[in-house]
Amino acid sequence: MLTVRLKHAPAGKPVADAVVFAHRLDMAPAGMPTMTTELEPQPATEPGLYRFKTNLTMAGDWQLSLAAKVQGETGTVQNQLALKVVP
C-alpha cells in the first residue's frame, strides 16, 4: 500500500477532494521505464491522503507519477516521487 499526502504549498494544509486522474509506478530511475506495476486507488483514511494498492515486484528504484485536478486551482497538478524498495 502506498499513501501520498497532498498539501497546498502556500498554506501548508492538506488538499482534500483532489481528483487523481493519472497515476503510474515504474522503474525509470533504475533505467527500466517499461517495468511498471499496477496502482489501484483506495478510499482515503483522512483528508489530503491518497492511497493506492500495489505489488512492488522487485527491489530497487521506483518512480511514482501522479496528476490531479485540485478544486480552486487552474490547470493540473503533476509530480513525481522517487522511491527505493528494499527486500
DSSP file (Angstrom, degrees, kcal/mol; ACC not computed):
  #  RESIDUE AA STRUCTURE BP1 BP2  ACC     N-H-->O    O-->H-N    N-H-->O    O-->H-N    TCO  KAPPA ALPHA  PHI   PSI    X-CA   Y-CA   Z-CA
    1    1 A M              0   0    0      0, 0.0     2,-0.4     0, 0.0    52,-0.2   0.000 360.0 360.0 360.0 132.0    0.0    0.0    0.0
    2    2 A L  E     -A   52   0A   0     50,-3.0    50,-2.8     2,-0.0     2,-0.4  -0.936 360.0-166.1-112.0 138.6    1.3    3.5   -0.9
    3    3 A T  E     -A   51   0A   0     -2,-0.4     2,-0.4    48,-0.2    48,-0.2  -0.994   1.7-167.6-126.7 129.4   -0.1    6.6    0.7
    4    4 A V  E     -A   50   0A   0     46,-2.9    46,-2.8    -2,-0.4     2,-0.6  -0.948  11.1-147.6-116.9 133.8    0.6   10.1   -0.6
    5    5 A R  E     -A   49   0A   0     -2,-0.4     2,-0.6    44,-0.2    44,-0.2  -0.900  11.0-158.0-101.2 124.2   -0.1   13.3    1.3
    6    6 A L        -     0   0    0     42,-2.8     9,-3.1    -2,-0.6     2,-0.3  -0.907  15.2-177.9-104.7 120.4   -1.1   16.2   -0.9
    7    7 A K  E     -C   14   0B   0     -2,-0.6     2,-0.8     7,-0.3    41,-0.0  -0.909  33.9-120.2-119.8 145.9   -0.6   19.6    0.6
    8    8 A H  E  >> -C   13   0B   0      5,-3.2     4,-3.2    -2,-0.3     5,-0.7  -0.768  30.8-146.6 -79.5 111.6   -1.3   23.1   -0.6
    9    9 A A  T  45S+     0   0    0     -2,-0.8    -1,-0.2     1,-0.2     0, 0.0   0.877  89.6  46.7 -55.1 -50.2    2.2   24.6   -0.5
   10   10 A P  T  45S+     0   0    0      0, 0.0    -1,-0.2     0, 0.0    -2,-0.0   0.895 125.4  31.0 -62.6 -37.7    1.4   28.2    0.4
   11   11 A A  T  45S-     0   0    0     -3,-0.3    -2,-0.2     2,-0.1    -4,-0.0   0.702  94.5-138.5 -92.6 -21.0   -1.0   27.3    3.2
   12   12 A G  T  <5 +     0   0    0     -4,-3.2    -3,-0.2     1,-0.3    -5,-0.0   0.712  58.5 132.9  70.0  19.7    0.7   24.0    4.3
   13   13 A K  E   < -C    8   0B   0     -5,-0.7    -5,-3.2     1,-0.1    -1,-0.3  -0.746  64.3 -95.8-106.1 152.1   -2.7   22.4    4.6
   14   14 A P  E     -C    7   0B   0      0, 0.0     2,-0.8     0, 0.0    -7,-0.3  -0.307  32.4-130.7 -61.7 145.4   -3.9   19.1    3.3
   15   15 A V        -     0   0    0     -9,-3.1     3,-0.4    33,-0.2    33,-0.3  -0.885  27.2-167.6-100.6 108.6   -5.8   19.1    0.0
   16   16 A A        +     0   0    0     -2,-0.8    55,-0.3     1,-0.2    -9,-0.0  -0.641  62.8  20.7 -92.4 153.4   -9.0   17.1    0.3
   17   17 A D  S    S+     0   0    0     -2,-0.2    -1,-0.2     1,-0.2    54,-0.2   0.720  74.9 158.5  65.5  26.5  -11.1   16.0   -2.7
   18   18 A A        -     0   0    0     -3,-0.4     2,-0.8    52,-0.1    52,-0.2  -0.517  41.5-128.2 -71.6 150.4   -8.5   16.3   -5.4
   19   19 A V  E     -D   69   0C   0     50,-2.7    50,-2.0    -2,-0.2     2,-0.8  -0.876  18.1-159.7-104.7 103.2   -9.3   14.2   -8.4
   20   20 A V  E     +D   68   0C   0     -2,-0.8    48,-0.2    48,-0.2     3,-0.1  -0.737  22.3 163.8 -82.5 112.3   -6.3   12.0   -9.2
   21   21 A F  E     +     0   0C   0     46,-1.6     2,-0.4    -2,-0.8    47,-0.2   0.527  58.5  41.9-112.1  -8.4   -6.8   11.0  -12.9
   22   22 A A  E     +D   67   0C   0     45,-1.5    45,-2.1     2,-0.0     2,-0.3  -0.988  60.2 160.9-141.0 131.5   -3.4    9.8  -13.9
   23   23 A H  E     +D   66   0C   0     -2,-0.4     2,-0.3    43,-0.2    43,-0.2  -0.994   5.4 172.3-149.6 143.8   -1.0    7.6  -11.9
   24   24 A R  E     -D   65   0C   0     41,-2.1    41,-3.1    -2,-0.3     2,-0.4  -0.990  14.3-164.2-152.1 141.8    2.0    5.4  -12.8
   25   25 A L  E     +DE  64  37C   0     12,-0.6    12,-1.7    -2,-0.3     2,-0.3  -0.975  30.5 148.0-129.6 116.4    4.6    3.4  -10.9
   26   26 A D  E     -DE  63  36C   0     37,-2.1    37,-3.0    -2,-0.4    10,-0.2  -0.856  55.2-112.6-142.2 174.7    7.7    2.4  -12.9
   27   27 A M  E > > + E   0  32C   0      8,-1.6     5,-2.2     5,-0.9     3,-1.4  -0.121  63.4 132.4-103.2  34.9   11.4    1.7  -12.5
   28   28 A A  G > 5 +     0   0    0      1,-0.3     3,-2.2     5,-0.3    -1,-0.2   0.865  68.0  59.9 -55.1 -39.5   12.5    4.6  -14.7
   29   29 A P  G 3 5S+     0   0    0      0, 0.0    -1,-0.3     0, 0.0    33,-0.1   0.773 104.8  50.9 -62.9 -21.8   15.1    5.7  -12.1
   30   30 A A  G < 5S-     0   0    0     -3,-1.4    -2,-0.2    31,-0.6    -3,-0.1   0.274 126.9-101.0 -95.1  10.1   16.8    2.3  -12.5
   31   31 A G  T < 5S+     0   0    0     -3,-2.2    -3,-0.2    -4,-0.1     3,-0.1   0.665  98.6 104.0  81.1  16.5   16.9    2.7  -16.3
   32   32 A M  E > < +E   27   0C   0     -5,-2.2     3,-1.8     1,-0.1    -5,-0.9  -0.545  32.4 160.9-128.5  67.5   13.8    0.4  -16.8
   33   33 A P  E 3  S+     0   0C   0      0, 0.0    -5,-0.3     0, 0.0    -1,-0.1   0.712  75.2  59.1 -64.7 -18.8   10.9    2.7  -17.6
   34   34 A T  E 3  S+     0   0C   0     -7,-0.1     2,-1.1    -3,-0.1    -2,-0.0   0.574  80.8  94.6 -86.0  -7.5    8.9   -0.1  -19.1
   35   35 A M  E <   +     0   0C   0     -3,-1.8    -8,-1.6     2,-0.0     2,-0.2  -0.741  60.6 158.3 -83.5 102.1    9.0   -2.1  -15.8
   36   36 A T  E     -E   26   0C   0     -2,-1.1     2,-0.3   -10,-0.2   -10,-0.2  -0.742  29.6-157.4-121.6 167.1    5.6   -1.0  -14.3
   37   37 A T  E     -E   25   0C   0    -12,-1.7   -12,-0.6    -2,-0.2     2,-0.1  -0.969  31.6 -96.5-140.4 157.8    3.2   -2.3  -11.7
   38   38 A E        -     0   0    0     -2,-0.3    17,-0.5    17,-0.1     2,-0.5  -0.425  26.1-156.3 -77.8 148.9   -0.5   -1.5  -11.3
   39   39 A L  E     -B   54   0A   0    -16,-0.2    15,-0.2    15,-0.1   -16,-0.1  -0.995   5.4-166.1-122.4 123.6   -1.8    1.1   -8.9
   40   40 A E  E     -B   53   0A   0     13,-2.6    13,-2.9    -2,-0.5    -2,-0.0  -0.936  23.3-126.0-113.1 112.9   -5.4    0.6   -7.6
   41   41 A P  E     -B   52   0A   0      0, 0.0    11,-0.3     0, 0.0     3,-0.0  -0.259  29.0-164.3 -57.3 141.5   -6.8    3.7   -5.9
   42   42 A Q  E     -B   51   0A   0      9,-2.5     9,-0.6     1,-0.1     0, 0.0  -0.829  30.8 -80.8-123.0 161.2   -8.2    3.0   -2.4
   43   43 A P        -     0   0    0      0, 0.0     2,-0.1     0, 0.0    -1,-0.1  -0.321  51.2-110.0 -62.0 145.1  -10.5    5.0   -0.1
   44   44 A A        -     0   0    0      1,-0.1     6,-0.1     6,-0.1   -41,-0.0  -0.448  16.8-157.2 -74.3 148.5   -8.8    7.8    1.8
   45   45 A T  S    S+     0   0    0      1,-0.3    -1,-0.1    -2,-0.1     5,-0.1   0.625  77.8   1.1 -99.5 -18.7   -8.4    7.5    5.6
   46   46 A E  S >  S-     0   0    0      3,-0.2     3,-1.9     0, 0.0    -1,-0.3  -0.972  95.9 -70.4-160.5 160.4   -8.2   11.2    6.2
   47   47 A P  T 3  S+     0   0    0      0, 0.0   -31,-0.2     0, 0.0     3,-0.1  -0.272 117.2  20.5 -58.4 135.8   -8.3   14.5    4.2
   48   48 A G  T 3  S+     0   0    0    -33,-0.3   -42,-2.8     1,-0.3     2,-0.4   0.313  96.5 112.9  90.3  -8.9   -5.3   15.0    2.0
   49   49 A L  E <   -A    5   0A   0     -3,-1.9     2,-0.5   -44,-0.2    -1,-0.3  -0.843  44.0-170.4-100.4 134.2   -4.2   11.4    1.9
   50   50 A Y  E     -A    4   0A   0    -46,-2.8   -46,-2.9    -2,-0.4     2,-0.3  -0.988  10.8-161.6-125.1 120.7   -4.4    9.4   -1.3
   51   51 A R  E     -AB   3  42A   0     -9,-0.6    -9,-2.5    -2,-0.5     2,-0.4  -0.782   8.9-172.7-111.4 147.1   -3.9    5.7   -1.1
   52   52 A F  E     -AB   2  41A   0    -50,-2.8   -50,-3.0    -2,-0.3     2,-0.4  -0.999  18.4-139.6-138.9 132.7   -3.0    3.1   -3.7
   53   53 A K  E     + B   0  40A   0    -13,-2.9   -13,-2.6    -2,-0.4     2,-0.3  -0.775  38.9 156.2 -88.0 134.3   -2.8   -0.7   -3.5
   54   54 A T  E     - B   0  39A   0     -2,-0.4     2,-0.5   -15,-0.2   -15,-0.1  -0.952  42.1-132.4-151.8 167.9    0.2   -2.1   -5.4
   55   55 A N        -     0   0    0    -17,-0.5     2,-1.1    -2,-0.3   -17,-0.1  -0.889  17.0-156.4-128.5  98.9    2.5   -5.0   -5.7
   56   56 A L        -     0   0    0     -2,-0.5   -19,-0.0     1,-0.2    -2,-0.0  -0.660  12.0-170.7 -79.1 103.2    6.1   -3.9   -5.9
   57   57 A T        +     0   0    0     -2,-1.1     2,-0.3     1,-0.1    -1,-0.2   0.604  59.7  25.1 -79.3 -14.7    7.6   -7.0   -7.5
   58   58 A M  S    S-     0   0    0     -3,-0.1    27,-0.1     2,-0.0    -1,-0.1  -0.999  78.3-108.4-150.3 151.4   11.2   -6.2   -7.2
   59   59 A A  S    S+     0   0    0     -2,-0.3     2,-0.3    25,-0.1    27,-0.2  -0.365  70.1  72.1 -70.5 154.7   13.6   -4.3   -5.0
   60   60 A G  E    S- F   0  85C   0     25,-2.3    25,-3.2    -2,-0.1     2,-0.5  -0.897  85.0 -25.3 138.3-165.4   15.2   -1.2   -6.5
   61   61 A D  E     + F   0  84C   0     -2,-0.3   -31,-0.6    23,-0.2     2,-0.3  -0.751  57.6 178.2 -91.7 123.8   14.5    2.4   -7.5
   62   62 A W  E     - F   0  83C   0     21,-2.9    21,-3.0    -2,-0.5     2,-0.4  -0.794  18.0-145.1-120.2 161.9   10.9    3.2   -8.5
   63   63 A Q  E     -DF  26  82C   0    -37,-3.0   -37,-2.1    -2,-0.3     2,-0.6  -0.991   3.8-156.6-132.8 125.5    9.1    6.4   -9.5
   64   64 A L  E     -DF  25  81C   0     17,-3.0    17,-2.6    -2,-0.4     2,-0.5  -0.893  12.9-169.0 -99.1 123.9    5.5    7.3   -8.7
   65   65 A S  E     +DF  24  80C   0    -41,-3.1   -41,-2.1    -2,-0.6     2,-0.3  -0.961   8.3 177.8-115.7 129.6    4.0    9.8  -11.1
   66   66 A L  E     -DF  23  79C   0     13,-2.5    13,-2.0    -2,-0.5     2,-0.4  -0.961  14.6-171.4-131.4 148.6    0.7   11.5  -10.3
   67   67 A A  E     +DF  22  78C   0    -45,-2.1   -46,-1.6    -2,-0.3   -45,-1.5  -0.996  18.5 169.1-136.4 136.3   -1.6   14.1  -12.0
   68   68 A A  E     -DF  20  77C   0      9,-2.6     9,-2.9    -2,-0.4     2,-0.5  -0.980  34.1-128.9-146.9 155.1   -4.6   15.6  -10.3
   69   69 A K  E     -D   19   0C   0    -50,-2.0   -50,-2.7    -2,-0.3     2,-0.5  -0.926  27.9-159.4-101.8 129.9   -7.2   18.3  -10.5
   70   70 A V    >   -     0   0    0     -2,-0.5     3,-2.0     5,-0.4   -52,-0.1  -0.943  23.8-110.6-115.6 129.9   -7.4   20.4   -7.3
   71   71 A Q  T 3  S+     0   0    0     -2,-0.5     3,-0.1   -55,-0.3   -55,-0.1  -0.322 103.5  18.3 -58.1 133.5  -10.5   22.5   -6.5
   72   72 A G  T 3  S+     0   0    0      1,-0.3     2,-0.4    -2,-0.0    -1,-0.3   0.363 105.9 100.2  87.4  -4.6   -9.8   26.2   -6.8
   73   73 A E    <   -     0   0    0     -3,-2.0     2,-0.3     2,-0.1    -1,-0.3  -0.895  67.2-131.8-114.0 143.7   -6.6   25.8   -8.8
   74   74 A T        +     0   0    0     -2,-0.4    -4,-0.0    -3,-0.1     2,-0.0  -0.647  69.6   6.3 -89.1 151.7   -6.3   26.2  -12.6
   75   75 A G  S    S-     0   0    0     -2,-0.3    -5,-0.4     2,-0.0     2,-0.4  -0.248  99.5 -51.2  77.0-165.9   -4.5   23.5  -14.6
   76   76 A T        -     0   0    0     -7,-0.1     2,-0.6    -9,-0.0    -7,-0.2  -0.891  39.4-135.7-114.3 138.1   -3.3   20.2  -13.5
   77   77 A V  E     +F   68   0C   0     -9,-2.9    -9,-2.6    -2,-0.4     2,-0.4  -0.836  33.0 175.8 -90.6 125.3   -1.0   19.4  -10.5
   78   78 A Q  E     +F   67   0C   0     -2,-0.6     2,-0.3   -11,-0.2   -11,-0.2  -0.979   6.2 153.7-132.4 144.2    1.7   16.9  -11.5
   79   79 A N  E     -F   66   0C   0    -13,-2.0   -13,-2.5    -2,-0.4     2,-0.4  -0.988  27.5-140.2-161.8 164.2    4.6   15.5   -9.7
   80   80 A Q  E     -F   65   0C   0     -2,-0.3     2,-0.4   -15,-0.2   -15,-0.2  -0.974  11.9-161.5-129.6 144.1    6.9   12.5   -9.5
   81   81 A L  E     -F   64   0C   0    -17,-2.6   -17,-3.0    -2,-0.4     2,-0.4  -0.993  13.5-138.6-129.4 126.6    8.3   10.9   -6.3
   82   82 A A  E     -F   63   0C   0     -2,-0.4     2,-0.3   -19,-0.2   -19,-0.2  -0.687  23.7-172.9 -85.1 136.5   11.4    8.6   -6.2
   83   83 A L  E     -F   62   0C   0    -21,-3.0   -21,-2.9    -2,-0.4     2,-0.5  -0.946  17.6-148.8-127.0 147.4   11.1    5.5   -4.0
   84   84 A K  E     -F   61   0C   0     -2,-0.3     2,-0.5   -23,-0.2   -23,-0.2  -0.980  13.9-157.7-116.3 120.2   13.6    2.9   -3.0
   85   85 A V  E     -F   60   0C   0    -25,-3.2   -25,-2.3    -2,-0.5    -2,-0.0  -0.851  10.9-170.9 -98.9 126.3   12.1   -0.6   -2.4
   86   86 A V              0   0    0     -2,-0.5    -2,-0.0   -27,-0.2   -28,-0.0  -0.889 360.0 360.0-116.8 148.3   14.2   -2.8   -0.2
   87   87 A P              0   0    0      0, 0.0    -1,-0.1     0, 0.0    -2,-0.0   0.517 360.0 360.0 -67.9 360.0   13.6   -6.5    0.4
